[in-house]
Amino acid sequence: MFTIEHDFDATVVTLIDEGGTPLQEDIAIHAFQECVTLEQYDPRDDEVKKITLSLHQLQELAAALDLPEGVYKLRQETTG
């Protein structure tokens, strides 16, 4: 299950783990104009951990989800 909320400066997607146990904490994804952050609560040290991805890193991650094992580099599309 997931939720989508539109805030003033970001779109927030929250992923809720509904699989079998052990369940993981929810993940909040904040999509800003210049970057994307992922946040997840860590009960071991009672802190929220944050990872920041550039938009280029996010594009590469999206491409990687559909590719087999290997090393890749995305090419910039040229127009004209």
VMD Tcl script that builds the backbone (N, CA, C; Angstrom):
set m [mol new atoms 240]
animate dup $m
set s [atomselect $m all]
$s set {name element resname resid chain x y z} {
  {N N MET 1 A 0.841 -1.161 0.000}
  {CA C MET 1 A 0.000 0.000 0.000}
  {C C MET 1 A 0.894 1.234 0.000}
  {N N PHE 2 A 0.421 2.311 -0.604}
  {CA C PHE 2 A 1.170 3.557 -0.568}
  {C C PHE 2 A 0.208 4.733 -0.600}
  {N N THR 3 A 0.720 5.889 -0.157}
  {CA C THR 3 A -0.067 7.118 -0.201}
  {C C THR 3 A 0.699 8.162 -0.992}
  {N N ILE 4 A -0.024 9.129 -1.565}
  {CA C ILE 4 A 0.574 10.245 -2.289}
  {C C ILE 4 A -0.041 11.525 -1.746}
  {N N GLU 5 A 0.814 12.476 -1.357}
  {CA C GLU 5 A 0.360 13.780 -0.868}
  {C C GLU 5 A 1.140 14.862 -1.591}
  {N N HIS 6 A 0.460 15.946 -1.956}
  {CA C HIS 6 A 1.112 17.072 -2.598}
  {C C HIS 6 A 1.239 18.196 -1.589}
  {N N ASP 7 A 2.494 18.480 -1.179}
  {CA C ASP 7 A 2.787 19.583 -0.272}
  {C C ASP 7 A 3.144 20.817 -1.092}
  {N N PHE 8 A 3.439 21.910 -0.407}
  {CA C PHE 8 A 3.787 23.159 -1.077}
  {C C PHE 8 A 4.999 23.010 -1.987}
  {N N ASP 9 A 6.079 22.384 -1.499}
  {CA C ASP 9 A 7.318 22.319 -2.263}
  {C C ASP 9 A 7.736 20.905 -2.677}
  {N N ALA 10 A 6.895 19.905 -2.399}
  {CA C ALA 10 A 7.269 18.533 -2.736}
  {C C ALA 10 A 6.039 17.646 -2.843}
  {N N THR 11 A 6.208 16.561 -3.581}
  {CA C THR 11 A 5.225 15.483 -3.582}
  {C C THR 11 A 5.780 14.398 -2.680}
  {N N VAL 12 A 4.967 13.893 -1.754}
  {CA C VAL 12 A 5.431 12.894 -0.792}
  {C C VAL 12 A 4.690 11.581 -1.044}
  {N N VAL 13 A 5.471 10.530 -1.313}
  {CA C VAL 13 A 4.933 9.185 -1.476}
  {C C VAL 13 A 5.392 8.382 -0.268}
  {N N THR 14 A 4.464 7.719 0.413}
  {CA C THR 14 A 4.806 6.877 1.560}
  {C C THR 14 A 4.509 5.429 1.198}
  {N N LEU 15 A 5.529 4.576 1.302}
  {CA C LEU 15 A 5.386 3.152 1.028}
  {C C LEU 15 A 5.204 2.421 2.347}
  {N N ILE 16 A 4.142 1.631 2.455}
  {CA C ILE 16 A 3.807 0.921 3.685}
  {C C ILE 16 A 4.000 -0.575 3.440}
  {N N ASP 17 A 4.849 -1.205 4.238}
  {CA C ASP 17 A 5.154 -2.621 4.076}
  {C C ASP 17 A 3.978 -3.456 4.568}
  {N N GLU 18 A 3.398 -4.226 3.657}
  {CA C GLU 18 A 2.267 -5.085 4.013}
  {C C GLU 18 A 2.576 -6.560 3.802}
  {N N GLY 19 A 3.844 -6.880 3.545}
  {CA C GLY 19 A 4.210 -8.263 3.280}
  {C C GLY 19 A 4.209 -9.096 4.544}
  {N N GLY 20 A 4.809 -10.261 4.435}
  {CA C GLY 20 A 4.924 -11.128 5.602}
  {C C GLY 20 A 5.911 -10.567 6.603}
  {N N THR 21 A 5.847 -11.096 7.809}
  {CA C THR 21 A 6.752 -10.629 8.862}
  {C C THR 21 A 8.160 -11.120 8.576}
  {N N PRO 22 A 9.203 -10.443 8.960}
  {CA C PRO 22 A 9.160 -9.183 9.703}
  {C C PRO 22 A 8.880 -8.005 8.770}
  {N N LEU 23 A 8.004 -7.120 9.197}
  {CA C LEU 23 A 7.665 -5.932 8.420}
  {C C LEU 23 A 8.712 -4.850 8.638}
  {N N GLN 24 A 8.951 -4.061 7.622}
  {CA C GLN 24 A 9.887 -2.949 7.709}
  {C C GLN 24 A 9.114 -1.655 7.971}
  {N N GLU 25 A 9.810 -0.647 8.476}
  {CA C GLU 25 A 9.192 0.650 8.724}
  {C C GLU 25 A 8.791 1.298 7.399}
  {N N ASP 26 A 7.800 2.204 7.449}
  {CA C ASP 26 A 7.367 2.929 6.258}
  {C C ASP 26 A 8.525 3.719 5.665}
  {N N ILE 27 A 8.485 3.938 4.355}
  {CA C ILE 27 A 9.466 4.769 3.663}
  {C C ILE 27 A 8.736 5.963 3.087}
  {N N ALA 28 A 9.224 7.169 3.398}
  {CA C ALA 28 A 8.652 8.398 2.847}
  {C C ALA 28 A 9.595 8.912 1.765}
  {N N ILE 29 A 9.050 9.143 0.573}
  {CA C ILE 29 A 9.824 9.644 -0.560}
  {C C ILE 29 A 9.344 11.058 -0.844}
  {N N HIS 30 A 10.250 12.030 -0.733}
  {CA C HIS 30 A 9.927 13.438 -0.958}
  {C C HIS 30 A 10.534 13.852 -2.294}
  {N N ALA 31 A 9.691 14.175 -3.278}
  {CA C ALA 31 A 10.166 14.583 -4.603}
  {C C ALA 31 A 10.134 16.101 -4.702}
  {N N PHE 32 A 11.317 16.710 -4.671}
  {CA C PHE 32 A 11.469 18.151 -4.818}
  {C C PHE 32 A 11.846 18.459 -6.263}
  {N N GLN 33 A 11.928 19.729 -6.601}
  {CA C GLN 33 A 12.292 20.126 -7.960}
  {C C GLN 33 A 13.730 19.736 -8.299}
  {N N GLU 34 A 14.647 19.780 -7.311}
  {CA C GLU 34 A 16.062 19.551 -7.582}
  {C C GLU 34 A 16.599 18.207 -7.088}
  {N N CYS 35 A 15.840 17.477 -6.256}
  {CA C CYS 35 A 16.321 16.202 -5.729}
  {C C CYS 35 A 15.144 15.395 -5.179}
  {N N VAL 36 A 15.459 14.172 -4.768}
  {CA C VAL 36 A 14.478 13.281 -4.136}
  {C C VAL 36 A 15.113 12.750 -2.863}
  {N N THR 37 A 14.362 12.767 -1.751}
  {CA C THR 37 A 14.872 12.195 -0.515}
  {C C THR 37 A 14.028 11.001 -0.113}
  {N N LEU 38 A 14.688 10.022 0.515}
  {CA C LEU 38 A 14.012 8.852 1.073}
  {C C LEU 38 A 14.271 8.867 2.565}
  {N N GLU 39 A 13.224 8.677 3.369}
  {CA C GLU 39 A 13.364 8.663 4.821}
  {C C GLU 39 A 12.721 7.409 5.384}
  {N N GLN 40 A 13.407 6.805 6.377}
  {CA C GLN 40 A 12.871 5.632 7.049}
  {C C GLN 40 A 13.311 5.662 8.509}
  {N N TYR 41 A 12.371 5.416 9.397}
  {CA C TYR 41 A 12.655 5.347 10.828}
  {C C TYR 41 A 13.446 4.085 11.129}
  {N N ASP 42 A 14.507 4.234 11.946}
  {CA C ASP 42 A 15.318 3.103 12.371}
  {C C ASP 42 A 15.095 2.906 13.866}
  {N N PRO 43 A 14.336 1.877 14.262}
  {CA C PRO 43 A 14.029 1.677 15.682}
  {C C PRO 43 A 15.251 1.283 16.512}
  {N N ARG 44 A 16.328 0.803 15.872}
  {CA C ARG 44 A 17.522 0.399 16.624}
  {C C ARG 44 A 18.184 1.583 17.320}
  {N N ASP 45 A 18.177 2.750 16.658}
  {CA C ASP 45 A 18.771 3.929 17.291}
  {C C ASP 45 A 17.783 5.084 17.407}
  {N N ASP 46 A 16.504 4.809 17.178}
  {CA C ASP 46 A 15.422 5.781 17.352}
  {C C ASP 46 A 15.671 7.055 16.548}
  {N N GLU 47 A 16.086 6.895 15.285}
  {CA C GLU 47 A 16.348 8.023 14.392}
  {C C GLU 47 A 15.735 7.771 13.024}
  {N N VAL 48 A 15.419 8.850 12.327}
  {CA C VAL 48 A 14.994 8.758 10.941}
  {C C VAL 48 A 16.231 8.892 10.074}
  {N N LYS 49 A 16.464 7.932 9.199}
  {CA C LYS 49 A 17.597 7.959 8.275}
  {C C LYS 49 A 17.129 8.594 6.970}
  {N N LYS 50 A 17.995 9.423 6.365}
  {CA C LYS 50 A 17.637 10.106 5.127}
  {C C LYS 50 A 18.703 9.861 4.071}
  {N N ILE 51 A 18.247 9.594 2.843}
  {CA C ILE 51 A 19.110 9.459 1.678}
  {C C ILE 51 A 18.629 10.482 0.659}
  {N N THR 52 A 19.572 11.221 0.062}
  {CA C THR 52 A 19.224 12.211 -0.956}
  {C C THR 52 A 19.781 11.759 -2.300}
  {N N LEU 53 A 18.908 11.740 -3.319}
  {CA C LEU 53 A 19.305 11.377 -4.677}
  {C C LEU 53 A 19.155 12.593 -5.579}
  {N N SER 54 A 20.143 12.807 -6.453}
  {CA C SER 54 A 19.965 13.828 -7.482}
  {C C SER 54 A 18.948 13.291 -8.492}
  {N N LEU 55 A 18.427 14.160 -9.338}
  {CA C LEU 55 A 17.475 13.703 -10.349}
  {C C LEU 55 A 18.135 12.742 -11.324}
  {N N HIS 56 A 19.434 12.942 -11.601}
  {CA C HIS 56 A 20.166 12.029 -12.479}
  {C C HIS 56 A 20.275 10.640 -11.830}
  {N N GLN 57 A 20.582 10.604 -10.542}
  {CA C GLN 57 A 20.649 9.316 -9.844}
  {C C GLN 57 A 19.292 8.623 -9.866}
  {N N LEU 58 A 18.220 9.390 -9.718}
  {CA C LEU 58 A 16.881 8.815 -9.752}
  {C C LEU 58 A 16.573 8.219 -11.125}
  {N N GLN 59 A 16.972 8.913 -12.200}
  {CA C GLN 59 A 16.781 8.385 -13.555}
  {C C GLN 59 A 17.539 7.076 -13.724}
  {N N GLU 60 A 18.765 7.038 -13.217}
  {CA C GLU 60 A 19.560 5.813 -13.330}
  {C C GLU 60 A 18.948 4.679 -12.520}
  {N N LEU 61 A 18.423 4.975 -11.345}
  {CA C LEU 61 A 17.768 3.955 -10.538}
  {C C LEU 61 A 16.547 3.405 -11.260}
  {N N ALA 62 A 15.735 4.283 -11.827}
  {CA C ALA 62 A 14.540 3.843 -12.560}
  {C C ALA 62 A 14.929 2.942 -13.733}
  {N N ALA 63 A 15.979 3.318 -14.466}
  {CA C ALA 63 A 16.435 2.496 -15.590}
  {C C ALA 63 A 16.966 1.157 -15.092}
  {N N ALA 64 A 17.684 1.161 -13.976}
  {CA C ALA 64 A 18.300 -0.056 -13.453}
  {C C ALA 64 A 17.268 -1.100 -13.042}
  {N N LEU 65 A 16.096 -0.668 -12.652}
  {CA C LEU 65 A 15.075 -1.617 -12.209}
  {C C LEU 65 A 14.619 -2.541 -13.323}
  {N N ASP 66 A 14.821 -2.133 -14.589}
  {CA C ASP 66 A 14.370 -2.933 -15.727}
  {C C ASP 66 A 15.509 -3.568 -16.515}
  {N N LEU 67 A 16.731 -3.536 -15.994}
  {CA C LEU 67 A 17.873 -4.055 -16.737}
  {C C LEU 67 A 18.475 -5.279 -16.048}
  {N N PRO 68 A 19.107 -6.161 -16.840}
  {CA C PRO 68 A 19.798 -7.300 -16.231}
  {C C PRO 68 A 21.112 -6.850 -15.589}
  {N N GLU 69 A 21.760 -7.757 -14.896}
  {CA C GLU 69 A 23.035 -7.469 -14.236}
  {C C GLU 69 A 24.046 -6.928 -15.238}
  {N N GLY 70 A 24.829 -5.931 -14.821}
  {CA C GLY 70 A 25.840 -5.352 -15.704}
  {C C GLY 70 A 26.191 -3.947 -15.275}
  {N N VAL 71 A 27.023 -3.279 -16.078}
  {CA C VAL 71 A 27.423 -1.892 -15.839}
  {C C VAL 71 A 26.882 -1.064 -16.984}
  {N N TYR 72 A 26.223 0.045 -16.670}
  {CA C TYR 72 A 25.557 0.848 -17.680}
  {C C TYR 72 A 25.818 2.331 -17.465}
  {N N LYS 73 A 25.658 3.112 -18.528}
  {CA C LYS 73 A 25.690 4.568 -18.438}
  {C C LYS 73 A 24.582 5.092 -19.335}
  {N N LEU 74 A 23.713 5.941 -18.774}
  {CA C LEU 74 A 22.636 6.505 -19.571}
  {C C LEU 74 A 23.186 7.567 -20.508}
  {N N ARG 75 A 22.702 7.586 -21.736}
  {CA C ARG 75 A 23.094 8.611 -22.701}
  {C C ARG 75 A 22.064 9.726 -22.687}
  {N N GLN 76 A 22.539 10.947 -22.806}
  {CA C GLN 76 A 21.646 12.097 -22.906}
  {C C GLN 76 A 21.050 12.111 -24.307}
  {N N GLU 77 A 19.731 12.316 -24.398}
  {CA C GLU 77 A 19.101 12.416 -25.712}
  {C C GLU 77 A 19.378 13.793 -26.274}
  {N N THR 78 A 19.677 13.828 -27.575}
  {CA C THR 78 A 19.884 15.126 -28.225}
  {C C THR 78 A 18.713 15.376 -29.158}
  {N N THR 79 A 18.325 16.627 -29.265}
  {CA C THR 79 A 17.207 16.982 -30.149}
  {C C THR 79 A 17.747 17.850 -31.277}
  {N N GLY 80 A 17.106 17.766 -32.401}
  {CA C GLY 80 A 17.453 18.637 -33.518}
  {C C GLY 80 A 18.279 17.984 -34.470}
}
mol reanalyze $m
mol bondsrecalc $m
mol representation Tube
mol addrep $m
